[in-house]
Amino acid sequence: MQTAPPPNLPSELFDNTPLTSTKVFDNHYCIGTKSVVVWALQTSDGIILIDSIWDNNDAQLIIDDILISHGHGDHYGGAQY
């Protein structure tokens, strides 16, 4: 279930308009939405998502595994999923 943005944050931070996934090199991709992007690594066992965007809804779009690289809310939000 998607929740409304907190009133103290700009709504642009929650723009879930998808961006076209871009292959950066080899098996590394940049994926995400207008508000936040993450890295994806394609492996023979599936996709590893590095960081997990804002929330469980975002993470559920593509993940098999998640690696959390740092503690910003826009990167660990879907880790619980």
GIBEL-V64117 format. One record per run of one state. SS is the DSSP state (hx for helix, st for strand, lp for the rest). FROM is the first residue (numbers start at 1). LEN is the number of residues. Records with the same first field share a line. If there is no record, write none. Layout:
BEGIN
SS: FROM-LEN / FROM-LEN
END
This chain:
BEGIN
lp: 1-10 / 15-3 / 19-3 / 26-2 / 34-3 / 44-2 / 51-5 / 60-5 / 68-5 / 77-5
hx: 11-4 / 56-4 / 73-4
st: 18-1 / 22-4 / 28-6 / 37-7 / 46-5 / 65-3
END
